[in-house]
Each structure stands twice: as C-alpha cells, then as structure tokens.
C-alpha cells in the first residue's frame, strides 16, 4: 500500500522552511566578503539583479517541478522523461542532485559541529580567551583537523535527525517557524548594536557607495551570479523536495518572491553587521569562509565592549541558520529512500543519518575541498538538469500549468522564456566559471 505523503501545514511554514534552506553560511561568511572585495554597492546591484532573475525562474521552477511530481529528484526526473520513453534515463540523471544533496549535508555536518562547539564556548565564556589572531587560528586548526571535533559533530547530526524524524509538518515546519524568526531578530539586534560603535559609519559608506569601475568589471558580475545562485539554494534537490510537499492551492511565484526577499535581507543583515564591525577596528574585510567566522570575528568580538554577549548572540543566530540548512540537505536523500525502498521515515532517517555522520567524521580535515567540489560541479549541474527537465522536456504548456496552480492572476508571459533561454544556460555558465576560477559562490 502506498504511504500517505506528508505535507506542510501552512503556507507560512513552507516559506519559512524554504528561507531556512536558503539562509546559511553563504549569507554569513561569504556575502560580506564578496561585498567588501568587489566594490561594495556595485556588487550589491549585480547581486540583486541575479536574485530577481533566479528567484523568478529557477526557484519557481524547482518548487513547481517538485509539487507536480510529488517526489524527490529521481522520480521527478523519471516522470519528466517518461513521455519520451526514457524514464530510466531520467531517474539516473536524478541521482546527480540527490547525491549532491547528501554530499553537501555531509560537509555541512562538519561545519555545523564547529558552530555548535563555538556556540557552547561563547555561552560558557571560554571562546574569547585567546589573546590574538594566531591563537584563534591555532584553536580553529586543532578543531578542523582529522577527528578534531567528533562530539559536537555527532550532536549536530543527532539534533538534525531528531527534527527530521517528526516529518514535514511536525518537524521541519515547526523547527523553521521557530528558528528563522529568532535568527532575524538576533541579527537585527547585532546590527543595531554595531551601528552605535565608533567607526561603523565607514563600513556603511563602503557598502552603499557604488564604484563605477567595479560595476563595469565582468568579475563583479560573475561573482555576484555565483553568490546569488548558491544563496538561493538552487541545486535541483532542496527546493524541489520542499515543493513536493506543497498544496496545489499555494501560489508558488509569490512564495518564491518571499524566499528571495528574506534570503537577501539575511545576506544584507550579515554584511551590515560584519563589514561595519571590521571598520570599527580599522580593518578591511578581505577574507571570507571559515577563517572569517571562526578566527577573525571572534578575535574582533574580544576587542569590543560587551564582546562576550555579542559572541553569544552571533553564534546562536548562526546555529539556527546552519541547522535549518542542514535539515533541508538531509531531507532529499531521506525522502528518496522512502520513495524508492517504500520504508517508513524513522528507518530512512537512521540510514541516511548514520551514513552522513560516518562519512562526515572521516572528512573533517578535508571538508573545504569536499565542499568546493560539490558546490562548483554538482550543484550547478543538478540545477541545470532540473531546469532542462521542467522547462524543456516537460515543455512550455506543462510548466505554465504547474506554475499557475493556486494563482489568481495569469502567469506573466516572460517567465517561461526567461527560464528556458536565460536561467538554464546560466546554470552551466556557473559550472564552467566555477571550474575555471576555482569557485564563484
């Protein structure tokens, strides 16, 4: 007997879950660095243009594709190619984004373990006891070494699995409806605090000053494209699987707009906290990634009034952002196991969680390279394949019908052509550019 498929209980819960999947480390440790290194306002202009483009095509497409198929990528791709007599080919291609989601979840599990350890250290008051950047670097290096953070990494995966076991409405939806509002509240509070620090105004000036030379630089646009692409969590898996739990009554283009808007707000909040904070110390933000969050920012917090409190607020907020993203990444392979093996949710969560934890413990010391490979090659490939399946293989009539479900107004005529002729090629452009430049997201 076919199992009854779980679903989101409310439109707001679905939107919060999608925002949670999109808001992650890319917003916090990479967006501010990109803004700082690529012309401030010039980068933001380019980024906003790409957010609108991808949000109105790729995000809408993946949500609608998932809702139509009521399944994860493997069965969704299979259904798309079934009319062409090649269901197995579609299913085989659907393995790409599914494994990509699991691989990202494995890498993210390592990062989530780091975050939990730093959050606990901030709450216990031991985080800021290092004397300088060198000591923070040494501490981070020890944590990021092979088997250097087992306990907190295990806790991160167990916490994620517990939420996932409760399913979509009672687990994922409720968790995101709690964690996402708290995340935004905490970051707004950090922004207000930073605004009153001496020298912060220099950071704001940089963020909102448009450097014409940088605006005309092709690299500004390439990096903005990569940032928007990965920030909106377009990879043929997470957004698609959340869409599969959505009612036909929901207006997907409206939901996609909300996701793109709040994801951009999160990125801007991070920039307006981190860049002015660096300005108060007279330092230029010239490095993103883990070193920014686990070395330079803690070192900066240690020099600020009330630094211990700031560190607690910051890492608690980051915990919520990381956890909601990790939940989304594990959901796709879990749902795939349920669909393909016809097993219940609990054993599916145990199998995927055990696999994810086991591999993540083994790759702690190479997680940066692991994440680079997945984000550069697998994510844009998965997004491109999903776009081709939905907008090209299924075709214009099917895509329009599926996107229009739940809408009161007709779908704008430019959406489908924009998706087919701009978004789909962009996915492969991101892949090529990332391979050449060593990553653009």
C-alpha positions in Angstrom: 0.0 0.0 0.0 1.3 3.5 -0.9 2.2 5.6 2.1 0.4 8.9 2.6 2.7 11.7 1.7 3.4 14.3 4.4 3.0 18.0 3.7 3.4 21.4 5.1 0.5 22.5 7.3 0.6 26.2 6.3 1.9 28.5 3.5 3.9 30.4 6.1 5.5 27.2 7.3 6.6 26.3 3.8 8.0 29.8 3.2 9.9 29.7 6.5 11.3 26.2 5.6 12.5 27.5 2.2 14.0 30.5 3.7 15.8 28.3 6.2 17.2 26.2 3.5 18.5 29.2 1.6 19.8 31.2 4.6 23.1 29.6 5.5 26.9 30.1 5.6 26.9 31.6 2.2 25.0 34.6 3.6 27.1 34.9 6.7 30.7 34.1 5.8 30.8 34.8 2.1 28.4 37.5 1.1 30.0 40.2 3.3 33.4 39.2 2.0 32.2 39.5 -1.6 30.7 42.9 -0.9 33.9 44.1 0.7 36.1 42.7 -2.0 34.0 43.5 -5.1 33.1 47.2 -4.9 30.5 47.4 -2.2 27.4 48.9 -3.8 28.5 47.7 -7.2 28.4 44.1 -6.1 25.1 44.5 -4.4 23.5 46.0 -7.6 24.7 43.0 -9.7 23.7 40.6 -6.9 20.1 41.9 -6.7 19.6 41.7 -10.4 20.6 38.0 -10.4 18.5 37.3 -7.3 15.4 38.6 -9.2 16.3 36.6 -12.3 17.0 33.3 -10.4 14.1 33.8 -8.0 11.6 34.3 -10.8 12.8 31.3 -12.8 14.9 28.6 -11.1 13.3 28.8 -7.6 9.8 28.9 -9.1 10.7 26.0 -11.5 12.1 23.7 -8.8 9.2 24.4 -6.4 6.7 23.7 -9.2 8.5 20.6 -10.5 8.5 19.1 -7.0 4.9 19.8 -6.5 4.0 18.3 -9.9 6.0 15.1 -9.3 5.2 14.7 -5.5 8.6 13.2 -5.2 12.3 13.9 -5.0 14.6 14.4 -7.9 15.0 10.8 -9.0 11.2 10.1 -9.5 10.6 13.7 -10.7 13.2 13.4 -13.5 11.8 10.0 -14.3 8.3 11.3 -14.7 9.6 14.2 -16.9 11.3 11.8 -19.3 8.6 9.1 -19.2 6.7 10.7 -22.1 9.8 10.4 -24.2 10.1 6.7 -23.4 13.2 7.0 -21.3 12.1 7.0 -17.6 15.2 5.2 -16.5 17.4 7.8 -18.1 15.6 10.5 -16.1 15.9 8.5 -12.9 19.6 8.0 -13.5 20.1 11.8 -14.0 18.0 12.4 -10.9 20.7 10.7 -8.9 23.0 13.6 -9.5 21.2 16.2 -7.4 20.2 13.6 -4.8 23.8 12.6 -4.2 24.8 16.2 -4.3 22.3 17.0 -1.5 23.7 14.1 0.6 27.3 15.2 -0.1 26.6 18.8 0.9 24.8 17.5 4.0 27.9 15.5 4.9 30.2 18.6 4.5 27.7 20.8 6.3 27.6 18.4 9.2 31.3 19.1 9.8 30.7 22.9 9.8 27.6 22.5 12.0 29.8 20.7 14.5 32.2 23.6 14.5 29.3 26.1 15.0 27.9 24.1 18.0 31.3 24.0 19.7 31.8 27.7 19.3 28.3 28.5 20.4 28.8 26.4 23.6 32.2 28.1 24.1 30.6 31.5 23.7 27.9 30.7 26.2 30.4 29.2 28.7 32.6 32.3 28.4 35.7 30.5 27.1 35.5 31.5 23.5 37.2 34.8 23.7 40.1 33.8 26.0 42.6 33.6 23.1 45.0 36.6 23.1 45.3 37.2 19.4 44.6 36.0 15.8 47.4 33.4 16.0 45.8 31.8 19.0 42.4 31.8 17.4 43.9 30.3 14.2 45.7 27.6 16.2 42.5 26.7 18.1 40.5 26.5 14.8 43.2 24.4 13.2 43.0 21.9 16.0 39.2 21.7 15.8 39.3 21.3 12.0 41.9 18.5 12.0 41.0 14.9 11.4 38.8 13.7 14.2 39.3 17.1 15.9 35.6 17.7 16.8 33.8 14.4 17.0 31.5 15.1 19.9 29.9 18.3 18.6 29.7 16.9 15.1 27.8 13.8 16.4 25.5 16.1 18.3 24.8 18.2 15.2 23.7 15.2 13.1 21.7 13.7 16.0 19.9 17.1 16.5 19.1 17.3 12.8 17.9 13.7 12.7 15.6 14.2 15.7 13.8 17.1 13.9 13.6 15.2 10.6 12.1 12.1 12.3 9.0 14.1 13.1 8.4 14.7 9.4 7.4 17.8 7.4 4.6 19.5 9.3 5.5 18.5 12.9 9.3 18.5 12.4 10.7 20.7 9.6 8.0 23.2 9.5 7.8 23.8 13.3 11.6 24.0 13.6 11.9 26.6 10.9 9.0 28.6 12.2 10.8 28.9 15.5 14.4 29.3 14.3 14.1 31.6 11.4 12.3 34.5 13.2 14.8 34.2 16.0 17.7 34.3 13.6 16.4 37.5 12.0 15.6 39.1 15.4 19.2 38.3 16.7 20.9 39.7 13.6 18.8 42.9 13.7 19.8 43.3 17.3 23.5 42.8 16.3 23.1 45.4 13.5 21.7 48.0 15.9 24.5 47.4 18.4 27.2 47.7 15.7 25.6 50.9 14.4 26.4 52.7 17.6 30.1 51.6 17.6 32.7 54.3 16.7 33.8 54.0 13.1 30.9 51.9 12.0 29.8 54.6 9.6 32.8 53.9 7.4 31.6 50.4 6.9 28.1 51.6 5.8 29.7 54.1 3.4 31.6 51.3 1.8 28.6 49.0 1.5 26.4 51.6 -0.2 28.9 53.5 -2.3 28.8 52.4 -5.9 32.3 52.1 -7.5 31.6 52.6 -11.3 34.8 50.9 -12.2 33.8 47.8 -10.2 30.3 48.0 -11.7 31.8 47.7 -15.2 34.2 44.9 -14.2 33.0 41.5 -15.5 34.3 39.7 -12.5 32.0 41.7 -10.2 29.1 40.2 -12.2 30.5 36.7 -12.3 31.0 36.6 -8.5 27.5 38.2 -8.0 26.0 35.5 -10.2 27.7 32.7 -8.2 26.7 34.2 -4.9 23.0 34.6 -5.9 22.9 31.1 -7.4 24.2 29.4 -4.3 22.5 31.7 -1.8 19.0 30.8 -3.2 19.7 27.1 -2.8 19.0 26.3 -6.4 20.6 22.8 -7.0 17.8 20.5 -8.2 17.2 19.0 -4.7 16.3 21.0 -1.6 13.8 23.5 -3.1 12.4 20.7 -5.3 11.8 18.4 -2.4 10.2 21.1 -0.3 7.9 21.9 -3.3 6.8 18.2 -3.4 5.1 18.7 0.0 3.2 21.8 -1.2 -0.5 22.0 -1.8 -1.9 22.8 -5.3 -3.6 25.8 -3.7 -0.4 27.6 -3.0 0.8 30.4 -5.2 4.4 29.4 -6.0 5.6 32.6 -7.7 4.5 34.5 -4.6 6.3 32.1 -2.3 9.4 32.3 -4.4 9.4 36.1 -4.1 9.2 35.8 -0.3 12.1 33.4 -0.2 14.3 35.5 -2.4 13.4 38.7 -0.4 14.1 37.2 3.0 17.3 35.5 1.8 18.5 38.8 0.5 17.6 40.5 3.8 19.6 37.9 5.7 22.6 38.5 3.4 22.4 42.3 3.8 22.0 42.0 7.6 25.2 39.9 7.7 27.0 42.5 5.6 25.7 45.4 7.8 26.9 43.6 10.9 30.3 42.2 9.8 31.6 45.0 7.5 30.9 47.9 9.9 32.3 45.7 12.8 35.5 45.3 10.9 35.5 49.1 10.2 35.3 49.8 13.9 38.6 48.0 14.3 40.1 49.8 11.4 40.4 46.6 9.4 39.3 45.7 5.9 37.3 42.6 5.4 39.5 40.7 2.9 38.8 37.1 3.7 35.5 35.1 3.8 34.8 31.4 4.6 35.5 29.6 7.9 38.5 31.8 8.8 36.2 34.8 8.9 33.7 33.2 11.2 35.9 31.1 13.4 39.1 33.3 13.6 38.7 36.9 12.7 35.3 37.7 14.0 35.9 36.0 17.5 39.2 38.0 17.6 37.3 41.2 16.8 34.5 40.4 19.4 37.2 40.1 22.0 38.1 43.8 21.4 34.6 45.2 21.6 32.6 46.4 24.6 30.3 43.5 25.6 32.2 41.2 23.3 31.1 38.0 25.2 27.4 38.9 24.8 28.0 39.7 21.1 29.7 36.4 20.5 26.8 34.5 22.2 24.1 36.3 20.1 26.1 35.9 16.9 26.8 32.1 17.2 23.3 31.3 18.4 22.0 33.0 15.3 24.5 31.2 13.1 23.4 27.9 14.8 19.8 28.4 13.6 20.9 29.4 10.1 23.2 26.3 9.8 20.7 23.9 11.3 17.8 24.9 9.0 20.1 24.4 6.0 21.3 21.0 7.2 17.7 19.9 7.7 16.9 20.7 4.1 20.1 19.0 2.7 19.3 15.7 4.6 15.6 15.7 3.6 16.2 15.0 -0.1 18.1 11.7 0.4 15.7 10.7 3.2 12.7 11.2 1.0 14.4 9.3 -1.8 14.9 6.3 0.4 11.2 6.4 1.5 10.1 6.6 -2.1 12.5 4.0 -3.6 12.5 1.4 -0.8 9.0 2.0 0.5 10.2 2.3 4.0 9.0 4.4 6.9 10.5 7.7 7.9 12.3 6.6 11.0 14.5 3.9 9.4 15.1 6.2 6.4 16.4 8.9 8.9 18.5 6.4 10.7 20.1 5.1 7.5 20.8 8.5 6.0 21.9 10.0 9.3 24.3 7.1 10.0 25.8 7.3 6.6 26.1 11.1 6.8 27.7 11.0 10.2 30.1 8.2 9.4 31.5 9.9 6.2 31.5 13.4 7.8 33.7 12.2 10.7 36.2 10.9 8.2 36.4 14.1 6.1 36.8 16.7 8.9 40.3 17.6 7.7 39.4 17.9 4.0 35.9 19.4 4.3 36.8 22.7 2.5 38.0 20.8 -0.6 35.0 18.5 -0.3 32.5 21.4 -0.2 34.3 23.2 -3.1 34.0 20.1 -5.4 30.3 19.7 -4.6 29.4 23.4 -4.9 31.5 24.0 -8.1 30.4 20.9 -10.1 27.4 19.1 -8.6 25.1 21.9 -7.5 25.0 23.9 -10.8 24.8 20.6 -12.8 21.8 19.5 -10.7 20.1 22.9 -11.1 20.7 22.8 -14.8 19.3 19.3 -15.2 16.2 20.2 -13.1 15.7 23.3 -15.3 16.0 21.3 -18.5 13.6 18.6 -17.3 10.9 21.0 -16.2 11.1 23.8 -18.8 12.4 21.9 -21.8 11.5 18.2 -21.5 8.0 18.7 -20.0 7.6 21.8 -22.2 6.0 25.2 -22.0 2.4 24.1 -21.6 3.1 21.8 -18.7 5.4 24.3 -17.0 2.8 27.1 -17.3 0.0 24.8 -16.0 2.1 23.7 -13.0 3.3 27.2 -12.1 -0.1 28.7 -12.5 -1.8 26.4 -9.9 -3.0 28.4 -7.0 -2.6 31.7 -8.7 -5.4 34.3 -9.0 -3.7 36.2 -11.8 -2.3 34.9 -15.1 1.3 34.0 -15.2 3.4 36.7 -16.8 4.4 35.6 -20.3 8.1 36.3 -19.9 8.6 33.7 -17.1 8.9 30.5 -19.2 11.1 32.0 -22.0 13.3 33.7 -19.3 13.7 30.3 -17.6 14.4 28.4 -20.8 16.8 30.7 -22.6 18.4 32.6 -19.7 18.3 30.6 -16.4 19.1 27.1 -17.9 22.2 28.3 -19.7 23.2 30.3 -16.6 23.4 27.1 -14.6 26.0 25.7 -16.9 27.8 29.1 -17.1 28.1 28.9 -13.2 29.6 25.4 -13.5 32.1 26.4 -16.2 33.1 29.7 -14.4 33.4 27.9 -11.1 35.6 25.2 -12.6 37.9 27.9 -14.2 38.0 30.2 -11.2 38.0 27.6 -8.5 34.6 28.7 -7.2 32.4 31.7 -7.6 29.9 31.2 -4.8 
